[in-house]
Amino acid sequence: MSVRVQNSTRSTLLGDAIRLADSSQTRRTGLLKSEKLVAGQGLWIVPCSGIHMFFMKFAIDAVFIDKKRRVRKAVPNLAPWKIALCLGAHSVIELPVGTIESTQTEKGDQLTLDIL
């Protein structure tokens, strides 16, 4: 299953090949088996209010959102072996580094997520 993620506030596209991780297994595995993310790709982890980068091979951008899909926190360039948390977040979207900056996504923005 693939998801398209748009920033409705800024009329920008964060990705159109975002995988959904909504089971215990897919949330636990996350991006650990991935070598990299390219523009348009990502992972939407539901539910999730915190992520760790232990054993990751590359950095990511992380966008934490609430149940109404409003951005609660944007964490650019989260490096391997780091942790990111956001109280009040319902889920997180992991994206290639540079996505937050190129889409100008910030706290308070409204996202639209469409299952393709």
Secondary structure, 3 states (H helix, E strand, C coil): CEEEEEECCCCEEEEEEEEEECCHHHHHHCCCCCCCCCCEEEEEECCCCEEECCCCCCCEEEEEECCCCEEEEEEEEECCCCEEECCCCCEEEEECCCHHHHHCCCCCCEEEEEEC
